[in-house]
Amino acid sequence: MDDDFALNGSLEKVDGKFLLRIPLDAGGDEFIECSRGISEVQGECLVVKIPEWLAGVLRVEEGDLVRVSKVNGKFYIEPVDPRPMQ
């Protein structure tokens, strides 16, 4: 695949922590190198850990759709539809 790659996924909250599970066969393997330190392979998925503070900055909560992308070898995450500021 090209170096630039993106996927959308739904944010989960497990044991009070935000996670994004990306199936390896659906493109998660594209993010392994660029997400080192914030992710790990668990079974057939790459699990990306989203710190609480970052979820707040992104204005996302459990169940919200986020977009992860790899551009020039770097990992990015952004909300698909950010919640309004309060």
Secondary structure, 3 states (H helix, E strand, C coil): CCCCEEEEEECEEECCEEEEEEEHHHCHHHHCCCCECCEEEECCEEEEEECHHHHHHHCCCCCCEEEEEEECCEEEEEECCCCCCC
